[in-house]
Amino acid sequence: MVAERHYYVYLMTNKKNTVIYTGVTNDLIRRVYEHKEKLVKSFTSRYNINKLVYYEVFLDAGYAITREKQIKGGSRAKKVELINSMNAQWSDLYESL
């Protein structure tokens, strides 16, 4: 039996919640770890993005990518609304994965 593959659209922020990053991955734990440890020199390492505050799960990569683009194209207010709907305290969700 083939295991179901999952895809994740996620939002991360910095300590002061001033920058919101949107990403997509098929391994949320690994990818958030990479951001937290700054293993990839990128936007997230430059702005100290290290707190997972929101995520959605998909069974289809295409749907996940489409959703990522939709969120990225939205305003900061829309992203804040999404985060607040799941995580009003903006706690780091990484430890609960």
mmCIF file as gemmi writes it, N, C-alpha and C atoms, coordinates in Angstrom:
data_model
loop_
_atom_site.group_PDB
_atom_site.id
_atom_site.type_symbol
_atom_site.label_atom_id
_atom_site.label_alt_id
_atom_site.label_comp_id
_atom_site.label_asym_id
_atom_site.label_entity_id
_atom_site.label_seq_id
_atom_site.pdbx_PDB_ins_code
_atom_site.Cartn_x
_atom_site.Cartn_y
_atom_site.Cartn_z
_atom_site.occupancy
_atom_site.B_iso_or_equiv
_atom_site.pdbx_formal_charge
_atom_site.auth_seq_id
_atom_site.auth_asym_id
_atom_site.pdbx_PDB_model_num
ATOM 1 N N . MET Axp A 1 ? 0.845 -1.186 0 1 0 ? 1 A 1
ATOM 2 C CA . MET Axp A 1 ? 0 0 0 1 0 ? 1 A 1
ATOM 3 C C . MET Axp A 1 ? 0.888 1.247 0 1 0 ? 1 A 1
ATOM 4 N N . VAL Axp A 2 ? 0.562 2.173 -0.846 1 0 ? 2 A 1
ATOM 5 C CA . VAL Axp A 2 ? 1.332 3.412 -0.96 1 0 ? 2 A 1
ATOM 6 C C . VAL Axp A 2 ? 0.817 4.427 0.062 1 0 ? 2 A 1
ATOM 7 N N . ALA Axp A 3 ? 1.744 5.007 0.798 1 0 ? 3 A 1
ATOM 8 C CA . ALA Axp A 3 ? 1.363 6.025 1.789 1 0 ? 3 A 1
ATOM 9 C C . ALA Axp A 3 ? 0.907 7.297 1.086 1 0 ? 3 A 1
ATOM 10 N N . GLU Axp A 4 ? -0.09 7.942 1.664 1 0 ? 4 A 1
ATOM 11 C CA . GLU Axp A 4 ? -0.551 9.22 1.119 1 0 ? 4 A 1
ATOM 12 C C . GLU Axp A 4 ? 0.518 10.273 1.311 1 0 ? 4 A 1
ATOM 13 N N . ARG Axp A 5 ? 0.742 11.052 0.281 1 0 ? 5 A 1
ATOM 14 C CA . ARG Axp A 5 ? 1.698 12.145 0.383 1 0 ? 5 A 1
ATOM 15 C C . ARG Axp A 5 ? 0.928 13.409 0.747 1 0 ? 5 A 1
ATOM 16 N N . HIS Axp A 6 ? 1.501 14.194 1.616 1 0 ? 6 A 1
ATOM 17 C CA . HIS Axp A 6 ? 0.879 15.454 2.023 1 0 ? 6 A 1
ATOM 18 C C . HIS Axp A 6 ? 1.733 16.622 1.576 1 0 ? 6 A 1
ATOM 19 N N . TYR Axp A 7 ? 1.062 17.721 1.295 1 0 ? 7 A 1
ATOM 20 C CA . TYR Axp A 7 ? 1.721 18.966 0.901 1 0 ? 7 A 1
ATOM 21 C C . TYR Axp A 7 ? 1.192 20.051 1.827 1 0 ? 7 A 1
ATOM 22 N N . TYR Axp A 8 ? 2.051 20.975 2.147 1 0 ? 8 A 1
ATOM 23 C CA . TYR Axp A 8 ? 1.712 21.99 3.141 1 0 ? 8 A 1
ATOM 24 C C . TYR Axp A 8 ? 1.975 23.39 2.607 1 0 ? 8 A 1
ATOM 25 N N . VAL Axp A 9 ? 1.028 24.27 2.844 1 0 ? 9 A 1
ATOM 26 C CA . VAL Axp A 9 ? 1.237 25.703 2.646 1 0 ? 9 A 1
ATOM 27 C C . VAL Axp A 9 ? 1.354 26.26 4.055 1 0 ? 9 A 1
ATOM 28 N N . TYR Axp A 10 ? 2.384 27.054 4.284 1 0 ? 10 A 1
ATOM 29 C CA . TYR Axp A 10 ? 2.641 27.5 5.65 1 0 ? 10 A 1
ATOM 30 C C . TYR Axp A 10 ? 3.026 28.969 5.693 1 0 ? 10 A 1
ATOM 31 N N . LEU Axp A 11 ? 2.755 29.575 6.844 1 0 ? 11 A 1
ATOM 32 C CA . LEU Axp A 11 ? 3.146 30.957 7.1 1 0 ? 11 A 1
ATOM 33 C C . LEU Axp A 11 ? 4.07 30.971 8.306 1 0 ? 11 A 1
ATOM 34 N N . MET Axp A 12 ? 5.157 31.708 8.172 1 0 ? 12 A 1
ATOM 35 C CA . MET Axp A 12 ? 6.11 31.871 9.266 1 0 ? 12 A 1
ATOM 36 C C . MET Axp A 12 ? 6.358 33.354 9.471 1 0 ? 12 A 1
ATOM 37 N N . THR Axp A 13 ? 6.829 33.692 10.649 1 0 ? 13 A 1
ATOM 38 C CA . THR Axp A 13 ? 7.111 35.084 10.961 1 0 ? 13 A 1
ATOM 39 C C . THR Axp A 13 ? 8.352 35.171 11.844 1 0 ? 13 A 1
ATOM 40 N N . ASN Axp A 14 ? 8.722 36.395 12.16 1 0 ? 14 A 1
ATOM 41 C CA . ASN Axp A 14 ? 9.872 36.629 13.038 1 0 ? 14 A 1
ATOM 42 C C . ASN Axp A 14 ? 9.381 36.861 14.47 1 0 ? 14 A 1
ATOM 43 N N . LYS Axp A 15 ? 10.309 37.099 15.372 1 0 ? 15 A 1
ATOM 44 C CA . LYS Axp A 15 ? 9.987 37.243 16.8 1 0 ? 15 A 1
ATOM 45 C C . LYS Axp A 15 ? 8.943 38.332 17.059 1 0 ? 15 A 1
ATOM 46 N N . LYS Axp A 16 ? 9.048 39.453 16.35 1 0 ? 16 A 1
ATOM 47 C CA . LYS Axp A 16 ? 8.127 40.577 16.572 1 0 ? 16 A 1
ATOM 48 C C . LYS Axp A 16 ? 6.907 40.554 15.648 1 0 ? 16 A 1
ATOM 49 N N . ASN Axp A 17 ? 6.759 39.5 14.86 1 0 ? 17 A 1
ATOM 50 C CA . ASN Axp A 17 ? 5.619 39.33 13.945 1 0 ? 17 A 1
ATOM 51 C C . ASN Axp A 17 ? 5.518 40.445 12.906 1 0 ? 17 A 1
ATOM 52 N N . THR Axp A 18 ? 6.646 41.012 12.516 1 0 ? 18 A 1
ATOM 53 C CA . THR Axp A 18 ? 6.614 42.129 11.562 1 0 ? 18 A 1
ATOM 54 C C . THR Axp A 18 ? 6.724 41.685 10.109 1 0 ? 18 A 1
ATOM 55 N N . VAL Axp A 19 ? 7.249 40.487 9.871 1 0 ? 19 A 1
ATOM 56 C CA . VAL Axp A 19 ? 7.413 39.975 8.507 1 0 ? 19 A 1
ATOM 57 C C . VAL Axp A 19 ? 6.704 38.631 8.429 1 0 ? 19 A 1
ATOM 58 N N . ILE Axp A 20 ? 5.914 38.421 7.37 1 0 ? 20 A 1
ATOM 59 C CA . ILE Axp A 20 ? 5.232 37.142 7.177 1 0 ? 20 A 1
ATOM 60 C C . ILE Axp A 20 ? 5.751 36.511 5.894 1 0 ? 20 A 1
ATOM 61 N N . TYR Axp A 21 ? 6.178 35.258 5.996 1 0 ? 21 A 1
ATOM 62 C CA . TYR Axp A 21 ? 6.685 34.494 4.856 1 0 ? 21 A 1
ATOM 63 C C . TYR Axp A 21 ? 5.698 33.377 4.536 1 0 ? 21 A 1
ATOM 64 N N . THR Axp A 22 ? 5.42 33.173 3.26 1 0 ? 22 A 1
ATOM 65 C CA . THR Axp A 22 ? 4.537 32.101 2.807 1 0 ? 22 A 1
ATOM 66 C C . THR Axp A 22 ? 5.348 31.1 2.004 1 0 ? 22 A 1
ATOM 67 N N . GLY Axp A 23 ? 5.182 29.817 2.296 1 0 ? 23 A 1
ATOM 68 C CA . GLY Axp A 23 ? 5.911 28.784 1.568 1 0 ? 23 A 1
ATOM 69 C C . GLY Axp A 23 ? 5.06 27.552 1.344 1 0 ? 23 A 1
ATOM 70 N N . VAL Axp A 24 ? 5.609 26.619 0.548 1 0 ? 24 A 1
ATOM 71 C CA . VAL Axp A 24 ? 4.953 25.339 0.273 1 0 ? 24 A 1
ATOM 72 C C . VAL Axp A 24 ? 6.016 24.247 0.354 1 0 ? 24 A 1
ATOM 73 N N . THR Axp A 25 ? 5.635 23.079 0.867 1 0 ? 25 A 1
ATOM 74 C CA . THR Axp A 25 ? 6.583 21.976 1.029 1 0 ? 25 A 1
ATOM 75 C C . THR Axp A 25 ? 5.839 20.649 1.117 1 0 ? 25 A 1
ATOM 76 N N . ASN Axp A 26 ? 6.574 19.554 0.924 1 0 ? 26 A 1
ATOM 77 C CA . ASN Axp A 26 ? 5.985 18.231 1.14 1 0 ? 26 A 1
ATOM 78 C C . ASN Axp A 26 ? 6.476 17.622 2.455 1 0 ? 26 A 1
ATOM 79 N N . ASP Axp A 27 ? 7.29 18.363 3.196 1 0 ? 27 A 1
ATOM 80 C CA . ASP Axp A 27 ? 7.796 17.902 4.494 1 0 ? 27 A 1
ATOM 81 C C . ASP Axp A 27 ? 7.882 19.112 5.428 1 0 ? 27 A 1
ATOM 82 N N . LEU Axp A 28 ? 6.804 19.384 6.119 1 0 ? 28 A 1
ATOM 83 C CA . LEU Axp A 28 ? 6.702 20.605 6.926 1 0 ? 28 A 1
ATOM 84 C C . LEU Axp A 28 ? 7.72 20.624 8.066 1 0 ? 28 A 1
ATOM 85 N N . ILE Axp A 29 ? 7.899 19.515 8.743 1 0 ? 29 A 1
ATOM 86 C CA . ILE Axp A 29 ? 8.842 19.483 9.863 1 0 ? 29 A 1
ATOM 87 C C . ILE Axp A 29 ? 10.257 19.803 9.385 1 0 ? 29 A 1
ATOM 88 N N . ARG Axp A 30 ? 10.686 19.143 8.305 1 0 ? 30 A 1
ATOM 89 C CA . ARG Axp A 30 ? 12.031 19.395 7.771 1 0 ? 30 A 1
ATOM 90 C C . ARG Axp A 30 ? 12.187 20.838 7.319 1 0 ? 30 A 1
ATOM 91 N N . ARG Axp A 31 ? 11.199 21.335 6.599 1 0 ? 31 A 1
ATOM 92 C CA . ARG Axp A 31 ? 11.325 22.678 6.024 1 0 ? 31 A 1
ATOM 93 C C . ARG Axp A 31 ? 11.352 23.749 7.11 1 0 ? 31 A 1
ATOM 94 N N . VAL Axp A 32 ? 10.504 23.642 8.113 1 0 ? 32 A 1
ATOM 95 C CA . VAL Axp A 32 ? 10.509 24.624 9.203 1 0 ? 32 A 1
ATOM 96 C C . VAL Axp A 32 ? 11.839 24.549 9.957 1 0 ? 32 A 1
ATOM 97 N N . TYR Axp A 33 ? 12.344 23.341 10.16 1 0 ? 33 A 1
ATOM 98 C CA . TYR Axp A 33 ? 13.65 23.174 10.809 1 0 ? 33 A 1
ATOM 99 C C . TYR Axp A 33 ? 14.73 23.915 10.012 1 0 ? 33 A 1
ATOM 100 N N . GLU Axp A 34 ? 14.703 23.763 8.695 1 0 ? 34 A 1
ATOM 101 C CA . GLU Axp A 34 ? 15.684 24.456 7.844 1 0 ? 34 A 1
ATOM 102 C C . GLU Axp A 34 ? 15.588 25.969 8.017 1 0 ? 34 A 1
ATOM 103 N N . HIS Axp A 35 ? 14.382 26.491 8.084 1 0 ? 35 A 1
ATOM 104 C CA . HIS Axp A 35 ? 14.203 27.932 8.307 1 0 ? 35 A 1
ATOM 105 C C . HIS Axp A 35 ? 14.731 28.333 9.682 1 0 ? 35 A 1
ATOM 106 N N . LYS Axp A 36 ? 14.367 27.585 10.694 1 0 ? 36 A 1
ATOM 107 C CA . LYS Axp A 36 ? 14.772 27.917 12.066 1 0 ? 36 A 1
ATOM 108 C C . LYS Axp A 36 ? 16.289 27.908 12.24 1 0 ? 36 A 1
ATOM 109 N N . GLU Axp A 37 ? 16.947 26.947 11.604 1 0 ? 37 A 1
ATOM 110 C CA . GLU Axp A 37 ? 18.4 26.797 11.746 1 0 ? 37 A 1
ATOM 111 C C . GLU Axp A 37 ? 19.18 27.581 10.691 1 0 ? 37 A 1
ATOM 112 N N . LYS Axp A 38 ? 18.443 28.306 9.829 1 0 ? 38 A 1
ATOM 113 C CA . LYS Axp A 38 ? 19.065 29.107 8.761 1 0 ? 38 A 1
ATOM 114 C C . LYS Axp A 38 ? 19.987 28.257 7.885 1 0 ? 38 A 1
ATOM 115 N N . LEU Axp A 39 ? 19.536 27.05 7.542 1 0 ? 39 A 1
ATOM 116 C CA . LEU Axp A 39 ? 20.329 26.14 6.725 1 0 ? 39 A 1
ATOM 117 C C . LEU Axp A 39 ? 20.36 26.567 5.266 1 0 ? 39 A 1
ATOM 118 N N . VAL Axp A 40 ? 19.389 27.359 4.861 1 0 ? 40 A 1
ATOM 119 C CA . VAL Axp A 40 ? 19.343 27.881 3.5 1 0 ? 40 A 1
ATOM 120 C C . VAL Axp A 40 ? 19.443 29.4 3.584 1 0 ? 40 A 1
ATOM 121 N N . LYS Axp A 41 ? 20.41 29.951 2.892 1 0 ? 41 A 1
ATOM 122 C CA . LYS Axp A 41 ? 20.563 31.415 2.879 1 0 ? 41 A 1
ATOM 123 C C . LYS Axp A 41 ? 19.487 31.985 1.959 1 0 ? 41 A 1
ATOM 124 N N . SER Axp A 42 ? 18.507 32.609 2.56 1 0 ? 42 A 1
ATOM 125 C CA . SER Axp A 42 ? 17.362 33.085 1.79 1 0 ? 42 A 1
ATOM 126 C C . SER Axp A 42 ? 16.677 34.218 2.538 1 0 ? 42 A 1
ATOM 127 N N . PHE Axp A 43 ? 15.523 34.606 2.027 1 0 ? 43 A 1
ATOM 128 C CA . PHE Axp A 43 ? 14.697 35.643 2.644 1 0 ? 43 A 1
ATOM 129 C C . PHE Axp A 43 ? 14.48 35.355 4.126 1 0 ? 43 A 1
ATOM 130 N N . THR Axp A 44 ? 14.178 34.104 4.439 1 0 ? 44 A 1
ATOM 131 C CA . THR Axp A 44 ? 13.85 33.767 5.825 1 0 ? 44 A 1
ATOM 132 C C . THR Axp A 44 ? 15.041 33.906 6.761 1 0 ? 44 A 1
ATOM 133 N N . SER Axp A 45 ? 16.224 33.583 6.283 1 0 ? 45 A 1
ATOM 134 C CA . SER Axp A 45 ? 17.402 33.743 7.156 1 0 ? 45 A 1
ATOM 135 C C . SER Axp A 45 ? 17.759 35.215 7.309 1 0 ? 45 A 1
ATOM 136 N N . ARG Axp A 46 ? 17.585 35.976 6.251 1 0 ? 46 A 1
ATOM 137 C CA . ARG Axp A 46 ? 17.9 37.406 6.277 1 0 ? 46 A 1
ATOM 138 C C . ARG Axp A 46 ? 17.001 38.168 7.255 1 0 ? 46 A 1
ATOM 139 N N . TYR Axp A 47 ? 15.743 37.767 7.342 1 0 ? 47 A 1
ATOM 140 C CA . TYR Axp A 47 ? 14.779 38.473 8.193 1 0 ? 47 A 1
ATOM 141 C C . TYR Axp A 47 ? 14.448 37.711 9.482 1 0 ? 47 A 1
ATOM 142 N N . ASN Axp A 48 ? 15.261 36.719 9.816 1 0 ? 48 A 1
ATOM 143 C CA . ASN Axp A 48 ? 15.078 35.938 11.051 1 0 ? 48 A 1
ATOM 144 C C . ASN Axp A 48 ? 13.676 35.342 11.189 1 0 ? 48 A 1
ATOM 145 N N . ILE Axp A 49 ? 13.18 34.8 10.095 1 0 ? 49 A 1
ATOM 146 C CA . ILE Axp A 49 ? 11.877 34.133 10.095 1 0 ? 49 A 1
ATOM 147 C C . ILE Axp A 49 ? 12.07 32.762 10.739 1 0 ? 49 A 1
ATOM 148 N N . ASN Axp A 50 ? 11.497 32.553 11.914 1 0 ? 50 A 1
ATOM 149 C CA . ASN Axp A 50 ? 11.768 31.295 12.616 1 0 ? 50 A 1
ATOM 150 C C . ASN Axp A 50 ? 10.577 30.763 13.416 1 0 ? 50 A 1
ATOM 151 N N . LYS Axp A 51 ? 9.392 31.288 13.16 1 0 ? 51 A 1
ATOM 152 C CA . LYS Axp A 51 ? 8.22 30.879 13.939 1 0 ? 51 A 1
ATOM 153 C C . LYS Axp A 51 ? 7.091 30.465 12.994 1 0 ? 51 A 1
ATOM 154 N N . LEU Axp A 52 ? 6.693 29.199 13.054 1 0 ? 52 A 1
ATOM 155 C CA . LEU Axp A 52 ? 5.575 28.687 12.264 1 0 ? 52 A 1
ATOM 156 C C . LEU Axp A 52 ? 4.276 29.114 12.938 1 0 ? 52 A 1
ATOM 157 N N . VAL Axp A 53 ? 3.454 29.887 12.222 1 0 ? 53 A 1
ATOM 158 C CA . VAL Axp A 53 ? 2.227 30.398 12.842 1 0 ? 53 A 1
ATOM 159 C C . VAL Axp A 53 ? 0.939 29.922 12.163 1 0 ? 53 A 1
ATOM 160 N N . TYR Axp A 54 ? 1.067 29.277 10.99 1 0 ? 54 A 1
ATOM 161 C CA . TYR Axp A 54 ? -0.131 28.836 10.271 1 0 ? 54 A 1
ATOM 162 C C . TYR Axp A 54 ? 0.278 27.801 9.235 1 0 ? 54 A 1
ATOM 163 N N . TYR Axp A 55 ? -0.603 26.821 9.002 1 0 ? 55 A 1
ATOM 164 C CA . TYR Axp A 55 ? -0.377 25.902 7.885 1 0 ? 55 A 1
ATOM 165 C C . TYR Axp A 55 ? -1.683 25.257 7.452 1 0 ? 55 A 1
ATOM 166 N N . GLU Axp A 56 ? -1.695 24.813 6.208 1 0 ? 56 A 1
ATOM 167 C CA . GLU Axp A 56 ? -2.812 24.075 5.633 1 0 ? 56 A 1
ATOM 168 C C . GLU Axp A 56 ? -2.233 22.807 5.016 1 0 ? 56 A 1
ATOM 169 N N . VAL Axp A 57 ? -3.01 21.729 4.996 1 0 ? 57 A 1
ATOM 170 C CA . VAL Axp A 57 ? -2.563 20.441 4.469 1 0 ? 57 A 1
ATOM 171 C C . VAL Axp A 57 ? -3.351 20.11 3.205 1 0 ? 57 A 1
ATOM 172 N N . PHE Axp A 58 ? -2.635 19.595 2.187 1 0 ? 58 A 1
ATOM 173 C CA . PHE Axp A 58 ? -3.244 19.22 0.911 1 0 ? 58 A 1
ATOM 174 C C . PHE Axp A 58 ? -2.776 17.827 0.509 1 0 ? 58 A 1
ATOM 175 N N . LEU Axp A 59 ? -3.586 17.126 -0.247 1 0 ? 59 A 1
ATOM 176 C CA . LEU Axp A 59 ? -3.202 15.826 -0.791 1 0 ? 59 A 1
ATOM 177 C C . LEU Axp A 59 ? -2.693 15.956 -2.219 1 0 ? 59 A 1
ATOM 178 N N . ASP Axp A 60 ? -2.849 17.11 -2.817 1 0 ? 60 A 1
ATOM 179 C CA . ASP Axp A 60 ? -2.453 17.349 -4.202 1 0 ? 60 A 1
ATOM 180 C C . ASP Axp A 60 ? -1.474 18.519 -4.266 1 0 ? 60 A 1
ATOM 181 N N . ALA Axp A 61 ? -0.316 18.282 -4.87 1 0 ? 61 A 1
ATOM 182 C CA . ALA Axp A 61 ? 0.716 19.323 -4.96 1 0 ? 61 A 1
ATOM 183 C C . ALA Axp A 61 ? 0.217 20.537 -5.731 1 0 ? 61 A 1
ATOM 184 N N . GLY Axp A 62 ? -0.538 20.31 -6.786 1 0 ? 62 A 1
ATOM 185 C CA . GLY Axp A 62 ? -1.052 21.413 -7.593 1 0 ? 62 A 1
ATOM 186 C C . GLY Axp A 62 ? -1.951 22.338 -6.799 1 0 ? 62 A 1
ATOM 187 N N . TYR Axp A 63 ? -2.819 21.756 -5.987 1 0 ? 63 A 1
ATOM 188 C CA . TYR Axp A 63 ? -3.696 22.571 -5.143 1 0 ? 63 A 1
ATOM 189 C C . TYR Axp A 63 ? -2.888 23.369 -4.124 1 0 ? 63 A 1
ATOM 190 N N . ALA Axp A 64 ? -1.865 22.739 -3.573 1 0 ? 64 A 1
ATOM 191 C CA . ALA Axp A 64 ? -1.022 23.429 -2.586 1 0 ? 64 A 1
ATOM 192 C C . ALA Axp A 64 ? -0.309 24.617 -3.222 1 0 ? 64 A 1
ATOM 193 N N . ILE Axp A 65 ? 0.231 24.419 -4.407 1 0 ? 65 A 1
ATOM 194 C CA . ILE Axp A 65 ? 0.947 25.503 -5.092 1 0 ? 65 A 1
ATOM 195 C C . ILE Axp A 65 ? -0.01 26.633 -5.456 1 0 ? 65 A 1
ATOM 196 N N . THR Axp A 66 ? -1.198 26.274 -5.925 1 0 ? 66 A 1
ATOM 197 C CA . THR Axp A 66 ? -2.209 27.29 -6.247 1 0 ? 66 A 1
ATOM 198 C C . THR Axp A 66 ? -2.576 28.092 -5.003 1 0 ? 66 A 1
ATOM 199 N N . ARG Axp A 67 ? -2.756 27.407 -3.886 1 0 ? 67 A 1
ATOM 200 C CA . ARG Axp A 67 ? -3.106 28.087 -2.632 1 0 ? 67 A 1
ATOM 201 C C . ARG Axp A 67 ? -1.968 28.987 -2.16 1 0 ? 67 A 1
ATOM 202 N N . GLU Axp A 68 ? -0.726 28.511 -2.285 1 0 ? 68 A 1
ATOM 203 C CA . GLU Axp A 68 ? 0.423 29.34 -1.91 1 0 ? 68 A 1
ATOM 204 C C . GLU Axp A 68 ? 0.42 30.643 -2.709 1 0 ? 68 A 1
ATOM 205 N N . LYS Axp A 69 ? 0.198 30.54 -4.009 1 0 ? 69 A 1
ATOM 206 C CA . LYS Axp A 69 ? 0.164 31.738 -4.864 1 0 ? 69 A 1
ATOM 207 C C . LYS Axp A 69 ? -0.974 32.664 -4.458 1 0 ? 69 A 1
ATOM 208 N N . GLN Axp A 70 ? -2.122 32.081 -4.123 1 0 ? 70 A 1
ATOM 209 C CA . GLN Axp A 70 ? -3.275 32.88 -3.692 1 0 ? 70 A 1
ATOM 210 C C . GLN Axp A 70 ? -2.935 33.656 -2.418 1 0 ? 70 A 1
ATOM 211 N N . ILE Axp A 71 ? -2.34 32.987 -1.453 1 0 ? 71 A 1
ATOM 212 C CA . ILE Axp A 71 ? -1.984 33.648 -0.191 1 0 ? 71 A 1
ATOM 213 C C . ILE Axp A 71 ? -0.913 34.702 -0.428 1 0 ? 71 A 1
ATOM 214 N N . LYS Axp A 72 ? 0.112 34.359 -1.208 1 0 ? 72 A 1
ATOM 215 C CA . LYS Axp A 72 ? 1.19 35.32 -1.489 1 0 ? 72 A 1
ATOM 216 C C . LYS Axp A 72 ? 0.651 36.569 -2.17 1 0 ? 72 A 1
ATOM 217 N N . GLY Axp A 73 ? -0.377 36.397 -3.005 1 0 ? 73 A 1
ATOM 218 C CA . GLY Axp A 73 ? -0.958 37.518 -3.725 1 0 ? 73 A 1
ATOM 219 C C . GLY Axp A 73 ? -1.879 38.379 -2.882 1 0 ? 73 A 1
ATOM 220 N N . GLY Axp A 74 ? -2.21 37.902 -1.704 1 0 ? 74 A 1
ATOM 221 C CA . GLY Axp A 74 ? -3.118 38.634 -0.823 1 0 ? 74 A 1
ATOM 222 C C . GLY Axp A 74 ? -2.391 39.674 0.013 1 0 ? 74 A 1
ATOM 223 N N . SER Axp A 75 ? -3.157 40.495 0.647 1 0 ? 75 A 1
ATOM 224 C CA . SER Axp A 75 ? -2.603 41.559 1.49 1 0 ? 75 A 1
ATOM 225 C C . SER Axp A 75 ? -2.087 40.99 2.811 1 0 ? 75 A 1
ATOM 226 N N . ARG Axp A 76 ? -1.31 41.784 3.504 1 0 ? 76 A 1
ATOM 227 C CA . ARG Axp A 76 ? -0.861 41.395 4.847 1 0 ? 76 A 1
ATOM 228 C C . ARG Axp A 76 ? -2.077 41.169 5.75 1 0 ? 76 A 1
ATOM 229 N N . ALA Axp A 77 ? -3.09 42.019 5.62 1 0 ? 77 A 1
ATOM 230 C CA . ALA Axp A 77 ? -4.295 41.884 6.444 1 0 ? 77 A 1
ATOM 231 C C . ALA Axp A 77 ? -4.951 40.514 6.247 1 0 ? 77 A 1
ATOM 232 N N . LYS Axp A 78 ? -4.983 40.016 5.025 1 0 ? 78 A 1
ATOM 233 C CA . LYS Axp A 78 ? -5.559 38.696 4.747 1 0 ? 78 A 1
ATOM 234 C C . LYS Axp A 78 ? -4.736 37.601 5.416 1 0 ? 78 A 1
ATOM 235 N N . LYS Axp A 79 ? -3.405 37.752 5.388 1 0 ? 79 A 1
ATOM 236 C CA . LYS Axp A 79 ? -2.524 36.767 6.027 1 0 ? 79 A 1
ATOM 237 C C . LYS Axp A 79 ? -2.717 36.794 7.542 1 0 ? 79 A 1
ATOM 238 N N . VAL Axp A 80 ? -2.829 37.972 8.109 1 0 ? 80 A 1
ATOM 239 C CA . VAL Axp A 80 ? -3.069 38.11 9.553 1 0 ? 80 A 1
ATOM 240 C C . VAL Axp A 80 ? -4.398 37.444 9.915 1 0 ? 80 A 1
ATOM 241 N N . GLU Axp A 81 ? -5.404 37.643 9.088 1 0 ? 81 A 1
ATOM 242 C CA . GLU Axp A 81 ? -6.718 37.036 9.316 1 0 ? 81 A 1
ATOM 243 C C . GLU Axp A 81 ? -6.611 35.504 9.323 1 0 ? 81 A 1
ATOM 244 N N . LEU Axp A 82 ? -5.863 34.953 8.373 1 0 ? 82 A 1
ATOM 245 C CA . LEU Axp A 82 ? -5.654 33.504 8.325 1 0 ? 82 A 1
ATOM 246 C C . LEU Axp A 82 ? -4.974 33.01 9.602 1 0 ? 82 A 1
ATOM 247 N N . ILE Axp A 83 ? -3.893 33.674 9.971 1 0 ? 83 A 1
ATOM 248 C CA . ILE Axp A 83 ? -3.148 33.277 11.168 1 0 ? 83 A 1
ATOM 249 C C . ILE Axp A 83 ? -4.054 33.333 12.394 1 0 ? 83 A 1
ATOM 250 N N . ASN Axp A 84 ? -4.773 34.428 12.548 1 0 ? 84 A 1
ATOM 251 C CA . ASN Axp A 84 ? -5.652 34.592 13.711 1 0 ? 84 A 1
ATOM 252 C C . ASN Axp A 84 ? -6.75 33.531 13.766 1 0 ? 84 A 1
ATOM 253 N N . SER Axp A 85 ? -7.18 33.037 12.602 1 0 ? 85 A 1
ATOM 254 C CA . SER Axp A 85 ? -8.238 32.023 12.568 1 0 ? 85 A 1
ATOM 255 C C . SER Axp A 85 ? -7.774 30.687 13.141 1 0 ? 85 A 1
ATOM 256 N N . MET Axp A 86 ? -6.471 30.435 13.104 1 0 ? 86 A 1
ATOM 257 C CA . MET Axp A 86 ? -5.926 29.161 13.577 1 0 ? 86 A 1
ATOM 258 C C . MET Axp A 86 ? -5.11 29.318 14.855 1 0 ? 86 A 1
ATOM 259 N N . ASN Axp A 87 ? -4.529 30.499 15.036 1 0 ? 87 A 1
ATOM 260 C CA . ASN Axp A 87 ? -3.504 30.671 16.063 1 0 ? 87 A 1
ATOM 261 C C . ASN Axp A 87 ? -3.499 32.128 16.538 1 0 ? 87 A 1
ATOM 262 N N . ALA Axp A 88 ? -4.52 32.509 17.271 1 0 ? 88 A 1
ATOM 263 C CA . ALA Axp A 88 ? -4.699 33.914 17.667 1 0 ? 88 A 1
ATOM 264 C C . ALA Axp A 88 ? -3.542 34.479 18.487 1 0 ? 88 A 1
ATOM 265 N N . GLN Axp A 89 ? -2.807 33.622 19.184 1 0 ? 89 A 1
ATOM 266 C CA . GLN Axp A 89 ? -1.663 34.101 19.977 1 0 ? 89 A 1
ATOM 267 C C . GLN Axp A 89 ? -0.369 34.161 19.163 1 0 ? 89 A 1
ATOM 268 N N . TRP Axp A 90 ? -0.424 33.703 17.931 1 0 ? 90 A 1
ATOM 269 C CA . TRP Axp A 90 ? 0.753 33.642 17.061 1 0 ? 90 A 1
ATOM 270 C C . TRP Axp A 90 ? 1.86 32.816 17.722 1 0 ? 90 A 1
ATOM 271 N N . SER Axp A 91 ? 1.475 31.747 18.379 1 0 ? 91 A 1
ATOM 272 C CA . SER Axp A 91 ? 2.434 30.835 19.005 1 0 ? 91 A 1
ATOM 273 C C . SER Axp A 91 ? 3.166 30.047 17.927 1 0 ? 91 A 1
ATOM 274 N N . ASP Axp A 92 ? 4.355 29.562 18.248 1 0 ? 92 A 1
ATOM 275 C CA . ASP Axp A 92 ? 5.115 28.725 17.323 1 0 ? 92 A 1
ATOM 276 C C . ASP Axp A 92 ? 4.488 27.333 17.316 1 0 ? 92 A 1
ATOM 277 N N . LEU Axp A 93 ? 3.954 26.929 16.174 1 0 ? 93 A 1
ATOM 278 C CA . LEU Axp A 93 ? 3.264 25.647 16.051 1 0 ? 93 A 1
ATOM 279 C C . LEU Axp A 93 ? 4.217 24.482 15.786 1 0 ? 93 A 1
ATOM 280 N N . TYR Axp A 94 ? 5.476 24.766 15.582 1 0 ? 94 A 1
ATOM 281 C CA . TYR Axp A 94 ? 6.461 23.737 15.227 1 0 ? 94 A 1
ATOM 282 C C . TYR Axp A 94 ? 6.505 22.608 16.251 1 0 ? 94 A 1
ATOM 283 N N . GLU Axp A 95 ? 6.489 22.944 17.527 1 0 ? 95 A 1
ATOM 284 C CA . GLU Axp A 95 ? 6.602 21.926 18.576 1 0 ? 95 A 1
ATOM 285 C C . GLU Axp A 95 ? 5.401 20.983 18.614 1 0 ? 95 A 1
ATOM 286 N N . SER Axp A 96 ? 4.281 21.393 18.054 1 0 ? 96 A 1
ATOM 287 C CA . SER Axp A 96 ? 3.081 20.551 18.085 1 0 ? 96 A 1
ATOM 288 C C . SER Axp A 96 ? 2.933 19.685 16.835 1 0 ? 96 A 1
ATOM 289 N N . LEU Axp A 97 ? 3.897 19.755 15.929 1 0 ? 97 A 1
ATOM 290 C CA . LEU Axp A 97 ? 3.805 18.953 14.697 1 0 ? 97 A 1
ATOM 291 C C . LEU Axp A 97 ? 4.109 17.491 14.961 1 0 ? 97 A 1
